Amino acid sequence: MNTPRYPKVEVQLSGEDGNAFFIIGRTTKALRQGGATAEDIAEYQEDAMSGDYDHVLQTTMSWVNVS
């Protein structure tokens, strides 16, 4: 398994609303709190929103630890 870009940032998605915008919002908040730059956050958001729901999940898992 590949290491996420921000391995110390964890986002809990299990048991939560599966809405793509919720996932992007929660991940954005976690990245901000984890010290990500504004440029990195914008890159995450742009990439996550460039595809379907599965793409949102895959992108999120490539940026942070998801539980």
N, C-alpha and C positions, 0 to 999 in steps of 0.2 A: 504494500500500500504506500502511496506517495505521501510525503509530509506536507501538510498545508503551509501556505505562505506565512501565516501567523499561527504557529502551533500552540502558543500559550493562550490564545483566545478561544474560548469555548462558548458555543451557542447551543442551548437546549431546544430542540424542535420536537422531540417525541412528546406526545400528549398535548400538543399545542395545535392551534389553527393551522391548517395546511395551505392557506392562502399565500400565493407567491409574493405579494406585496408585504405581508406580515413577515415572511422569512427575510426578505431584503431589508426591511426596516430593523428587525431585531439584529441582523448581522451587521448592519451599518452602525448601530448603537454599540455593539460589542467591539467592533473594530476601532471606533472612536475612543472608547474607554481603554482599549488595549494599546493605544499609542500610534495607531496607523495615521499616516499623513493624509491630508485632504485629497491629494492626488491619487493615492492608493484607494481611498474610499470611492472616489469618483470612478476609477477604473473598475472596481468591483461592481458597482451599481450598473455601469454601462454594459459590462459583460453579462451580468446576471439577467438584465432586461432584454438581451439580444436574442433570446430563444424562448422555448416553451418551458413548461413547469419542470420537466426533467433537467433542462439546462440550468434553471435556477438552483436546483439541488446540487447538481454536479459542480457548478461554479462555487457555490457556498462551501462545499466540502473541500474544494481546492484552496480555499482561502483560510478557513478556520476549522477547528475540531467541532464536529457536530455530535450531539448526544440525543 
